[in-house]
Amino acid sequence: QVQLVESGGGSAQAGGSLRLSCAASGYTIERYCLGWFRQAPGKEREGVATINSDGRTNYVDSVKGRFTISKDNAKNSLYLQMISLKPEDTAMYYCAVDVHRWRDCLWVAAFYDYWGQGTQVTVSS
């Protein structure tokens, strides 16, 4: 059983930065597709960034050039570095693991098997 614990959320001014962390236990997550998702009030959960077992990354267009997903296999952890934050980035952010895929990661939340509890990111203008 995988347990994921996010940290690093908080408040920032527009143009600021935050770094989210996701510590995993109970499973070695480096072998699988990993993702960061976010959900704003009244909106569906959307994929923000994914990273596969080889370290290949993908981003939703709205965050390209501003967010960087990475992982530390030795620490069994996943990260999301966010810069040039915008008010529209305000949401609850979740890390997730898809233990059925390792190469071609999907954007659909339903395919991810394990989720963290979420960490709130609030960006003010």
C-alpha positions as CSV (number, residue, x, y, z in Angstrom):
1,Q,0.0,0.0,0.0
2,V,1.4,3.4,-1.1
3,Q,1.1,6.3,1.2
4,L,1.7,9.8,-0.3
5,V,2.2,12.9,1.8
6,E,2.3,16.3,0.2
7,S,3.9,19.4,1.7
8,G,5.0,22.9,0.6
9,G,1.7,24.5,-0.3
10,G,0.8,27.9,1.0
11,S,0.2,31.5,-0.1
12,A,2.2,33.4,-2.7
13,Q,1.9,36.7,-4.6
14,A,1.5,36.6,-8.3
15,G,4.9,36.2,-9.8
16,G,6.1,34.3,-6.8
17,S,7.2,30.7,-6.4
18,L,6.5,27.6,-4.3
19,R,7.9,24.1,-4.2
20,L,5.6,21.2,-3.5
21,S,7.0,17.9,-2.2
22,C,5.4,14.4,-2.1
23,A,7.0,11.8,0.1
24,A,6.1,8.2,-0.6
25,S,6.2,5.2,1.6
26,G,5.2,1.5,1.3
27,Y,6.2,1.4,-2.4
28,T,9.1,2.4,-4.7
29,I,7.5,5.0,-6.9
30,E,10.4,5.5,-9.3
31,R,9.2,2.6,-11.4
32,Y,5.9,4.1,-12.3
33,C,4.1,7.1,-13.8
34,L,3.8,9.9,-11.3
35,G,1.7,13.0,-11.6
36,W,0.7,16.2,-10.1
37,F,-3.0,17.2,-10.3
38,R,-4.9,20.2,-9.1
39,Q,-8.5,21.0,-8.4
40,A,-10.0,24.4,-7.9
41,P,-13.4,24.9,-6.3
42,G,-16.2,24.0,-8.7
43,K,-13.8,22.6,-11.3
44,E,-12.7,19.1,-12.2
45,R,-9.4,17.7,-11.2
46,E,-6.9,18.4,-13.9
47,G,-3.5,17.0,-14.6
48,V,-0.6,19.5,-14.3
49,A,2.5,17.5,-14.9
50,T,3.6,13.9,-15.3
51,I,7.0,12.1,-15.1
52,N,7.6,8.5,-16.2
53,S,10.1,5.9,-14.9
54,D,12.8,7.2,-17.3
55,G,12.3,10.8,-16.1
56,R,10.5,12.0,-19.2
57,T,8.2,14.9,-18.3
58,N,5.0,16.4,-19.7
59,Y,3.1,19.5,-18.8
60,V,-0.3,20.9,-19.4
61,D,0.0,24.0,-21.7
62,S,-1.0,26.4,-19.0
63,V,2.0,25.7,-16.8
64,K,4.7,25.0,-19.5
65,G,7.8,27.0,-18.8
66,R,6.7,27.8,-15.2
67,F,6.4,24.4,-13.5
68,T,9.0,21.7,-13.2
69,I,8.2,18.2,-12.1
70,S,11.1,16.1,-10.7
71,K,11.7,13.1,-8.6
72,D,14.4,11.9,-6.2
73,N,14.6,8.1,-6.4
74,A,16.9,7.9,-3.3
75,K,14.3,9.8,-1.2
76,N,11.3,8.1,-2.9
77,S,9.9,11.6,-3.4
78,L,8.2,13.7,-6.1
79,Y,8.4,17.5,-6.5
80,L,6.8,20.3,-8.3
81,Q,8.7,23.6,-8.6
82,M,6.4,26.4,-9.5
83,I,7.6,29.8,-10.5
84,S,5.8,32.9,-12.0
85,L,2.7,31.9,-10.2
86,K,-0.6,33.3,-11.4
87,P,-3.9,33.7,-9.5
88,E,-5.4,31.0,-11.8
89,D,-2.9,28.5,-10.3
90,T,-4.9,28.6,-7.0
91,A,-6.1,25.1,-6.3
92,M,-5.6,22.1,-4.1
93,Y,-2.6,20.2,-5.5
94,Y,-2.3,16.4,-5.3
95,C,0.4,13.9,-6.1
96,A,-0.5,10.6,-7.5
97,V,0.9,7.3,-8.7
98,D,-0.2,5.0,-11.5
99,V,1.2,1.6,-10.8
100,H,0.0,0.2,-14.1
101,R,2.1,2.4,-16.3
102,W,5.7,3.4,-16.4
103,R,6.4,4.8,-19.9
104,D,3.3,6.6,-21.3
105,C,1.8,8.5,-18.5
106,L,-1.9,9.5,-18.7
107,W,-3.6,12.8,-17.8
108,V,-6.8,11.2,-16.6
109,A,-7.1,11.2,-12.8
110,A,-9.2,8.0,-12.8
111,F,-6.2,5.9,-14.0
112,Y,-4.1,6.9,-10.9
113,D,-4.2,4.4,-8.1
114,Y,-2.8,6.2,-5.1
115,W,-3.2,9.8,-4.0
116,G,-2.0,12.2,-1.4
117,Q,-4.2,14.2,0.8
118,G,-3.6,17.4,-1.1
119,T,-1.9,20.7,-0.3
120,Q,-3.5,24.1,-0.9
121,V,-1.8,26.7,-3.1
122,T,-3.3,30.2,-3.1
123,V,-1.9,32.9,-5.4
124,S,-3.0,36.5,-4.9
125,S,-2.8,39.3,-7.4
